[in-house]
């Protein structure tokens, strides 16, 4: 086993007093697009990870750009976003209002604004998820 070498924690990026550079890996799964302030959350994740660690973000594998009538995934996500993601994110002041259809260019911009120097898309073929590695 790995119990003597691995520890899992669930933390909220908005929690006060989080330890800086304390983690080898910080993961956010299918949530960045729901957040009112995604750049702040990503910046916190960057502060939490060690210099030689990784931040991994999994989010919806939407198309790079919109082209009517939209891919099946885009259409599905636009529908669910109107009912869940946008109201959740917009419930707070100064919201980015991203929604479920967060284009890769939007995510890259958020990551850059949070202080990340690089964003790589992991070579993990999946019809619904895209995995980003940030450094």
N, CA and C of each residue as an Amber inpcrd file, in Angstrom:
protein
   405
   0.8110000  -1.1900000   0.0000000   0.0000000   0.0000000   0.0000000
   0.8520000   1.2490000   0.0000000   0.1700000   2.3350000  -0.0590000
   0.8440000   3.6370000  -0.0760000   0.4330000   4.5070000   1.1100000
  -0.2670000   3.9310000   2.0710000  -0.7950000   4.7040000   3.1930000
   0.2860000   5.4630000   3.9520000   1.5050000   4.9530000   3.9690000
   2.5860000   5.6380000   4.6790000   3.1730000   6.7910000   3.8650000
   2.7870000   6.9000000   2.5850000   3.3570000   7.9360000   1.7180000
   2.3240000   8.8690000   1.0990000   1.0510000   8.5300000   1.1900000
   0.0100000   9.2890000   0.5060000  -1.0640000   9.7130000   1.4990000
  -1.4920000  10.9600000   1.3520000  -2.5670000  11.4890000   2.1890000
  -3.5230000  12.2550000   1.2800000  -4.8010000  12.0240000   1.4310000
  -5.8100000  12.7300000   0.6560000  -6.5370000  13.7070000   1.5630000
  -6.7700000  14.9100000   1.0610000  -7.5210000  15.9130000   1.7990000
  -8.5080000  16.5680000   0.8560000  -9.6410000  16.9580000   1.4000000
 -10.6170000  17.7320000   0.6400000 -10.6340000  19.1160000   1.2660000
 -10.3180000  20.1190000   0.4690000 -10.2410000  21.4970000   0.9520000
 -11.0120000  22.4110000   0.0200000 -11.5140000  23.5020000   0.5590000
 -12.1300000  24.5360000  -0.2590000 -11.0930000  25.6200000  -0.5040000
 -11.0110000  26.0740000  -1.7390000 -10.0110000  27.0860000  -2.0920000
 -10.2220000  28.3850000  -1.3250000 -11.4380000  28.6210000  -0.8500000
 -11.7150000  29.8590000  -0.1220000 -11.4570000  29.7470000   1.3770000
 -11.0460000  28.5800000   1.8490000 -10.7960000  28.3960000   3.2780000
  -9.5990000  29.2300000   3.7290000  -9.7380000  29.9240000   4.8600000
  -8.6000000  30.7040000   5.3590000  -7.5200000  29.7950000   5.9430000
  -6.2940000  30.2670000   5.8880000  -5.1890000  29.5700000   6.5300000
  -4.7160000  28.3030000   5.8530000  -4.9680000  28.1610000   4.5730000
  -4.4690000  26.9720000   3.8770000  -2.9440000  27.0230000   3.8040000
  -2.2770000  25.9050000   4.0120000  -0.8050000  25.8990000   4.0100000
  -0.2350000  26.0790000   2.6030000   0.6860000  27.0030000   2.4650000
   1.2870000  27.2600000   1.1550000   2.3640000  26.2310000   0.8460000
   2.4630000  25.8680000  -0.4170000   3.4540000  24.9200000  -0.9390000
   3.5240000  23.6440000  -0.0960000   2.3530000  23.1320000   0.2660000
   2.2940000  21.9600000   1.1400000   1.8860000  20.6790000   0.4230000
   1.5110000  20.7880000  -0.8470000   0.9570000  19.6250000  -1.5370000
   1.7330000  19.2980000  -2.8060000   1.8380000  18.0090000  -3.0910000
   2.4610000  17.5470000  -4.3360000   1.4880000  17.6310000  -5.5020000
   0.2130000  17.4740000  -5.2100000  -0.8110000  17.4620000  -6.2450000
  -2.0660000  18.1350000  -5.7190000  -2.5950000  19.0550000  -6.5020000
  -3.8630000  19.7120000  -6.1910000  -4.7700000  19.4860000  -7.3940000
  -5.9670000  18.9860000  -7.1420000  -6.8840000  18.6330000  -8.2270000
  -8.2160000  19.3570000  -8.0480000  -8.7470000  19.8420000  -9.1560000
 -10.1110000  20.3870000  -9.1910000 -10.8490000  19.6400000 -10.2900000
 -11.9320000  18.9900000  -9.9310000 -12.6560000  18.1700000 -10.9010000
 -14.0260000  18.7720000 -11.1790000 -14.2060000  19.2220000 -12.4140000
 -15.4920000  19.6800000 -12.9120000 -16.1320000  20.7160000 -12.0010000
 -15.3510000  21.7440000 -11.6500000 -15.9060000  22.7730000 -10.7700000
 -15.4780000  24.1900000 -11.1380000 -14.3670000  24.3720000 -11.8070000
 -13.8530000  25.7200000 -12.0710000 -14.8930000  26.5720000 -12.7870000
 -15.6050000  25.9970000 -13.7390000 -16.5960000  26.7710000 -14.4920000
 -17.7970000  27.1800000 -13.6360000 -18.0010000  26.5330000 -12.4960000
 -19.1160000  26.8650000 -11.6020000 -18.7850000  28.0040000 -10.6410000
 -17.5330000  28.3090000 -10.4840000 -17.1080000  29.2560000  -9.4570000
 -17.3350000  30.7000000  -9.8830000 -17.7360000  31.5170000  -8.9280000
 -17.9190000  32.9390000  -9.2020000 -16.5890000  33.5960000  -9.5430000
 -15.5350000  33.1800000  -8.8540000 -14.2130000  33.7790000  -9.0600000
 -13.1800000  32.6800000  -9.3420000 -13.1980000  32.1460000 -10.5500000
 -12.3000000  31.0330000 -10.8840000 -10.8210000  31.3980000 -10.8350000
 -10.4860000  32.6300000 -11.1580000  -9.0750000  33.0300000 -11.1330000
  -8.5480000  32.9940000  -9.7040000  -9.3350000  33.4610000  -8.7570000
  -8.9170000  33.4170000  -7.3500000  -8.7110000  31.9710000  -6.8890000
  -9.6040000  31.0830000  -7.2750000  -9.4720000  29.6730000  -6.8830000
  -8.2120000  29.0610000  -7.4820000  -7.9550000  29.3450000  -8.7530000
  -6.7460000  28.8160000  -9.3940000  -5.4880000  29.3880000  -8.7530000
  -5.5140000  30.6670000  -8.3950000  -4.3540000  31.2820000  -7.7360000
  -4.0960000  30.6180000  -6.3850000  -5.1510000  30.2960000  -5.6590000
  -5.0000000  29.5890000  -4.3860000  -4.4000000  28.2110000  -4.6140000
  -4.8780000  27.5120000  -5.6340000  -4.3350000  26.1890000  -5.9430000
  -2.8490000  26.2840000  -6.2680000  -2.4650000  27.3310000  -6.9810000
  -1.0480000  27.5270000  -7.3270000  -0.2170000  27.7260000  -6.0620000
  -0.7470000  28.4710000  -5.0960000  -0.0200000  28.7020000  -3.8420000
   0.0830000  27.4310000  -2.9960000  -0.8970000  26.5450000  -3.1180000
  -0.9100000  25.3290000  -2.3010000   0.1030000  24.2900000  -2.7490000
   0.4000000  24.2460000  -4.0400000   1.2360000  23.1780000  -4.5860000
   2.7200000  23.5360000  -4.4590000   3.5240000  22.5160000  -4.1860000
   4.9760000  22.7090000  -4.1190000   5.5120000  23.1090000  -5.4880000
   6.7060000  23.6580000  -5.5040000   7.3220000  24.0950000  -6.7660000
   7.4700000  22.9440000  -7.7530000   7.7000000  21.7330000  -7.2510000
   7.8450000  20.5760000  -8.1400000   6.5590000  19.7480000  -8.2300000
   5.4540000  20.3110000  -7.7400000   4.1760000  19.6100000  -7.7640000
   3.3470000  19.9610000  -8.9850000   2.1200000  19.4820000  -8.9840000
   1.2380000  19.6740000 -10.1260000  -0.1390000  20.1390000  -9.6820000
  -0.7400000  20.9510000 -10.5220000  -2.1550000  21.2740000 -10.4040000
  -2.8240000  20.6510000 -11.6150000  -3.8500000  19.8650000 -11.3720000
  -4.6000000  19.2260000 -12.4550000  -6.0520000  19.6760000 -12.3430000
  -6.5860000  20.1220000 -13.4610000  -7.9840000  20.5330000 -13.5220000
  -8.6760000  19.7020000 -14.5940000  -9.7590000  19.0640000 -14.2170000
 -10.5920000  18.3350000 -15.1780000 -11.8530000  19.1450000 -15.3990000
 -12.1750000  19.3690000 -16.6470000 -13.4060000  20.0820000 -16.9540000
 -13.9930000  19.5220000 -18.2390000 -15.1290000  20.0660000 -18.6170000
 -15.8590000  19.5540000 -19.7750000 -15.0650000  19.7230000 -21.0650000
 -15.0870000  18.7020000 -21.8950000 -14.3470000  18.7100000 -23.1670000
 -15.1920000  19.3530000 -24.2600000 -15.3750000  20.6620000 -24.1280000
 -16.1350000  21.3890000 -25.1440000 -15.2290000  21.7020000 -26.3310000
 -15.8440000  22.0840000 -27.4290000 -15.0820000  22.4370000 -28.6270000
 -14.2270000  23.6740000 -28.3650000 -13.1670000  23.8330000 -29.1480000
 -12.2920000  25.0100000 -29.0210000 -13.0640000  26.3010000 -29.2880000
 -13.9430000  26.2650000 -30.2840000 -14.7700000  27.4290000 -30.6260000
 -16.1830000  26.9490000 -30.9150000 -17.1200000  27.8800000 -30.8550000
 -18.5050000  27.5290000 -31.1560000 -18.7340000  27.5720000 -32.6520000
 -19.4040000  26.5630000 -33.1420000 -19.8120000  26.5090000 -34.5410000
 -21.2280000  25.9460000 -34.5640000 -22.1750000  26.7510000 -35.0470000
 -23.5850000  26.3460000 -35.0540000 -23.7670000  25.0640000 -35.8440000
 -24.5770000  24.1730000 -35.3910000 -25.4750000  24.2690000 -34.2330000
 -24.8180000  23.8440000 -32.9180000 -23.5280000  23.6180000 -32.9030000
 -22.8200000  23.1820000 -31.6990000 -22.7160000  21.6750000 -31.6470000
 -21.6620000  21.1970000 -31.0080000 -21.4940000  19.7470000 -30.8540000
 -22.5570000  19.2140000 -29.8990000 -22.7130000  17.9080000 -29.8640000
 -23.6780000  17.3090000 -28.9350000 -23.3420000  17.6720000 -27.4930000
 -22.0680000  17.6500000 -27.1640000 -21.6540000  17.9910000 -25.7990000
 -21.9430000  19.4570000 -25.5110000 -21.6120000  20.3510000 -26.4470000
 -21.8990000  21.7720000 -26.2470000 -23.3900000  21.9940000 -26.0010000
 -24.2320000  21.3800000 -26.8130000 -25.6820000  21.5730000 -26.6610000
 -26.1620000  21.0460000 -25.3110000 -25.6710000  19.8870000 -24.9110000
 -26.0320000  19.3380000 -23.6040000 -25.6040000  20.2860000 -22.4860000
 -24.3800000  20.7770000 -22.5740000 -23.8450000  21.6210000 -21.5080000
 -24.4900000  22.9990000 -21.4690000 -24.8190000  23.5620000 -22.6200000
 -25.5310000  24.8410000 -22.6100000 -26.8570000  24.6960000 -21.8690000
 -27.5680000  23.5980000 -22.1220000 -28.8470000  23.3740000 -21.4470000
 -28.6980000  23.2330000 -19.9460000 -27.7450000  22.4380000 -19.5100000
 -27.5550000  22.2520000 -18.0680000 -26.9600000  23.4980000 -17.4220000
 -26.1540000  24.2290000 -18.1560000 -25.5190000  25.4250000 -17.6090000
 -26.5490000  26.4890000 -17.2470000 -27.5470000  26.6500000 -18.0930000
 -28.5880000  27.6480000 -17.8390000 -29.3470000  27.3280000 -16.5550000
 -29.4970000  26.0480000 -16.2620000 -30.2750000  25.6400000 -15.0950000
 -29.4490000  25.4770000 -13.8250000 -28.1480000  25.1730000 -13.9540000
 -27.3440000  24.8580000 -12.7700000 -26.1010000  25.7420000 -12.6600000
 -25.2030000  25.6440000 -13.6170000 -23.8780000  26.2600000 -13.4970000
 -23.9210000  27.7880000 -13.4200000 -24.6080000  28.4190000 -14.3520000
 -24.6580000  29.8810000 -14.3390000 -25.3650000  30.4300000 -13.1070000
 -26.5340000  29.9090000 -12.7090000 -27.1490000  30.4260000 -11.4820000
 -26.2640000  30.2440000 -10.2500000 -25.5600000  29.1230000 -10.1740000
 -24.6670000  28.8850000  -9.0360000 -23.5540000  29.9190000  -8.9940000
 -22.8800000  30.1100000 -10.1150000 -21.7830000  31.0660000 -10.1690000
 -22.2320000  32.5050000 -10.0450000 -23.3830000  32.8340000 -10.6210000
 -23.8690000  34.2140000 -10.6180000 -24.5160000  34.6030000  -9.2960000
 -24.6450000  33.6820000  -8.3610000 -25.2660000  33.9800000  -7.0730000
 -24.3660000  34.8340000  -6.1860000 -23.1500000  35.0840000  -6.6190000
 -22.1870000  35.8570000  -5.8310000 -21.8380000  37.1490000  -6.5580000
 -21.4800000  38.1590000  -5.7970000 -21.0600000  39.4320000  -6.3900000
 -19.7850000  39.2510000  -7.2000000 -19.6340000  40.0610000  -8.2100000
 -18.4280000  40.1040000  -9.0500000 -18.1150000  38.7420000  -9.6690000
 -19.1350000  38.0720000 -10.1320000 -18.9820000  36.7390000 -10.7020000
 -18.4400000  36.7930000 -12.1200000 -17.5960000  35.8220000 -12.4480000
 -17.1120000  35.6880000 -13.8230000 -18.2230000  35.1780000 -14.7350000
 -19.1990000  34.4600000 -14.1800000 -20.3180000  33.9550000 -14.9690000
 -19.8830000  33.0520000 -16.1080000 -18.9970000  32.1280000 -15.8240000
 -18.4110000  31.2920000 -16.8720000 -19.4050000  30.2910000 -17.4410000
 -19.9810000  29.4710000 -16.6210000 -20.9030000  28.4430000 -17.0910000
 -20.1850000  27.2040000 -17.5890000 -20.9680000  26.1690000 -17.8690000
 -20.4210000  24.8470000 -18.1880000 -19.6420000  24.7920000 -19.4930000
 -19.9180000  25.7070000 -20.4060000 -19.2120000  25.6800000 -21.6910000
 -18.0190000  26.6350000 -21.5890000 -17.0220000  26.2180000 -20.8180000
 -15.8030000  27.0050000 -20.6500000 -14.8290000  26.5770000 -21.7470000
 -14.6680000  27.4300000 -22.7220000 -13.7710000  27.1270000 -23.8400000
 -12.3340000  27.0160000 -23.3320000 -11.5090000  26.2050000 -23.9740000
 -10.1060000  26.0940000 -23.5680000  -9.3920000  27.4450000 -23.5180000
  -9.7220000  28.3500000 -24.4230000  -9.0780000  29.6700000 -24.4100000
  -9.4430000  30.4400000 -23.1460000 -10.6710000  30.2930000 -22.6850000
 -11.0880000  30.9440000 -21.4400000 -10.3330000  30.3450000 -20.2640000
 -10.2250000  29.0250000 -20.2270000  -9.4910000  28.3890000 -19.1320000
  -8.0260000  28.8110000 -19.1410000  -7.4100000  28.8530000 -20.3110000
  -6.0010000  29.2790000 -20.3970000  -5.8350000  30.7160000 -19.8900000
  -6.7880000  31.5810000 -20.2280000  -6.7290000  32.9710000 -19.7530000
  -6.8460000  33.0090000 -18.2350000  -7.7950000  32.2760000 -17.6740000
  -7.9380000  32.2230000 -16.2180000  -6.6440000  31.7340000 -15.5670000
  -6.0550000  30.6770000 -16.1120000  -4.8230000  30.1200000 -15.5410000
  -3.6870000  31.1340000 -15.6010000  -3.5600000  31.8380000 -16.7140000
  -2.5140000  32.8610000 -16.8440000  -2.7440000  33.9840000 -15.8380000
  -3.9910000  34.4190000 -15.6900000  -4.3040000  35.4760000 -14.7220000
  -4.0260000  35.0210000 -13.2930000  -4.1060000  33.7260000 -13.0430000
  -3.8320000  33.1720000 -11.7110000  -2.3380000  32.9720000 -11.4650000
  -1.5140000  33.2300000 -12.4850000  -0.0720000  33.1470000 -12.3130000
   0.5870000  31.8980000 -12.8520000  -0.1500000  31.0480000 -13.5250000
   0.4590000  29.8510000 -14.1090000   1.1810000  30.2200000 -15.3980000
   2.3590000  29.6440000 -15.5840000   3.1630000  29.9230000 -16.7780000
   2.7900000  29.0210000 -17.9430000   2.2620000  27.8260000 -17.6410000
   1.9210000  26.9150000 -18.7370000   0.6520000  26.1350000 -18.4240000
  -0.0530000  25.8070000 -19.4900000  -1.2470000  24.9740000 -19.4180000
  -1.0940000  23.9070000 -20.4880000  -1.0430000  22.6550000 -20.0650000
  -0.9500000  21.5400000 -21.0120000  -2.2330000  20.7280000 -20.9370000
  -2.6950000  20.2720000 -22.0880000  -3.8300000  19.3560000 -22.1120000
  -3.2590000  17.9440000 -22.1300000  -3.6230000  17.1640000 -21.1320000
  -3.1220000  15.7890000 -21.0330000  -3.6820000  14.9420000 -22.1680000
  -2.8650000  14.0280000 -22.6440000  -3.2730000  13.1350000 -23.7210000
  -4.0910000  11.9800000 -23.1330000  -5.3020000  12.3310000 -22.7230000
  -6.2320000  11.3610000 -22.1540000  -7.5000000  11.4270000 -22.9990000
  -7.6140000  10.5430000 -23.9750000  -8.7880000  10.5970000 -24.8350000
 -10.0590000  10.2700000 -24.0530000 -10.9690000  11.2070000 -24.0380000
 -12.2300000  11.0040000 -23.3440000 -13.2870000  11.8580000 -24.0280000
 -14.4700000  11.3200000 -24.2540000 -15.4850000  12.0810000 -24.9780000
 -16.0790000  13.2400000 -24.1900000 -15.9470000  13.2260000 -22.8650000
 -16.6120000  14.2440000 -22.0620000 -15.6760000  15.0940000 -21.2150000
 -14.4790000  14.6220000 -20.9050000 -13.5760000  15.3440000 -19.9990000
 -12.2980000  15.7620000 -20.7090000 -11.7920000  16.9130000 -20.3080000
 -10.4730000  17.3930000 -20.7330000  -9.6820000  17.6120000 -19.4490000
  -8.4370000  17.1560000 -19.4510000  -7.5880000  17.2560000 -18.2670000
  -6.4460000  18.2240000 -18.5460000  -6.3700000  19.2700000 -17.7380000
  -5.3310000  20.2900000 -17.8730000  -4.2820000  20.0890000 -16.7810000
  -3.0300000  20.2350000 -17.1540000  -1.9290000  20.2270000 -16.1840000
  -1.3380000  21.6260000 -16.1910000  -1.3140000  22.2310000 -15.0210000
  -0.8520000  23.6140000 -14.8990000   0.4790000  23.6850000 -14.1680000
   1.3340000  24.5490000 -14.6370000   2.6280000  24.7690000 -13.9770000
   2.9870000  26.2390000 -14.0650000
